[in-house]
Amino acid sequence: MKLTRSFLDHVATKHGPSFYLLDAPRFQDNFMRLTGAFRAHYPETTIAYSYKTNYVPRYCELVSQLGGYAEVVSSMEMMLALKLGVPASKVFFNGPYKEHEHVLALLQAGGTVNIDSWEELQRIARSADQHDGEPFKLGLRCNFEVHDGVLSRFGFDTDSQPFLDAVALIDGHPKLKLAGLHCHFATRSLDCWKNRTQGMIAVIDRYFRHRLADLTHVSLGGGMYGHMPEDLKVQFPVTIPEFDDYAAAAALPFARYLDEVGGKHRPTLIIEPGTALVADAMKYVCQVNSIKHVRGRTVVSLTGSSYNINPNPNRKNVPIECFPDPAVADRTEMSGAYFGGYTCIEGDYLYKEFSGSLAVGDFIAFDDVGSYSVVMKPPFILPNVAIVEPLGDGERYKLVKRRETFEDIFHTYTFE
Ligand SMILES: Cc1ncc(COP(=O)(O)O)c(C=O)c1O
């Protein structure tokens, strides 16, 4: 996405001094490259986009256009998928807490629910007693050791009796069908991808080898790094894998296993990327509000906050681009400057150790901010900003979300 000062001025005049820019071609390219990498080993791979990572409807629409599925973890995300016209058969409902009425609505419409606990399964089984349509399609979230130093709290311990009980309960109920298996581990390393794939293969081999044809899907979850420029990669203590590396760690052994156990049945291999698709498909733009020197440090105060780009206190310096205000001649040279946010939180820094020249009114565009940003921004101090989609000619754009107002924040409160 090529940006110019005049384009940013144009958007800011209408929508305020800070806003997001949505990069649809980049998102589409990520989707195609990741799908291609996995399909090179296992052609029956499909992406189920993790809505929670960034549920801006425009991205979710692109996923549908590209043939992807929807991975949702809440009623609101499920309703969004259906509102966008995603067929229920392409919606996969995950997560530790699901509102039962919405679970039932999805199951009745032919969607799939991946069960997290015994209690959740019992609730669904009780509702299935009264159901007289096609059996409800269920998956089981599998939890096993992936040697990433994390004891995951999600799903069924596949070495435990409750896992076997869950399989037995589903098998014994005429209106429930075990359609698939699911896992997700947040660790983005290649080792984690190798281990989760081996773990899922071990579960399949141990319990389902004799009935592979029952499994219509096997989901390996999300948790992959997206494409990053070199200066961002070097800030991580690990080597950042490419999409091909993840595919070789997961799709290749999965394909080999299925070749080995024989049979024609090839379950759909689902991956649930969020970050890998959307991280570098969104920029955040804000303006320099003040520049001051405080006890030896230059502090550049911005019209944006770290909450707009990444709530994680260990955030990296994402790539930035500055767009000087041509009307200001008096610029400040600085080195080691900190970019502070608009909140009253001491640690609210968007960037550390900047060297260069800036002036009040300059725009700063932060790249790689699409993942867990828009969806995790609290209504603290300022409402949400606008999201616009540049249309590629350097001038025109589409408004994806207007900036929020006082009314948006306060209309759910009662005023006596
Ligand atoms: C079940 C599940 N799938 C997919 C994802 C997406 O993860 P990421 O954005 O890291 O790819 C998550 C994130 O928490 C998740 O919980």
The ligand as an ORCA input file, in Angstrom:
! r2SCAN-3c Opt
* xyz 0 1
  C      -9.072    -21.884     18.732
  C      -8.244    -20.816     18.111
  N      -8.013    -20.850     16.777
  C      -7.285    -19.894     16.169
  C      -6.733    -18.837     16.874
  C      -5.968    -17.804     16.112
  O      -4.702    -17.571     16.571
  P      -3.684    -16.635     15.794
  O      -4.289    -15.299     15.635
  O      -2.511    -16.633     16.672
  O      -3.436    -17.310     14.476
  C      -6.918    -18.770     18.255
  C      -6.344    -17.682     19.075
  O      -6.427    -17.622     20.263
  C      -7.711    -19.779     18.900
  O      -7.961    -19.748     20.226
*
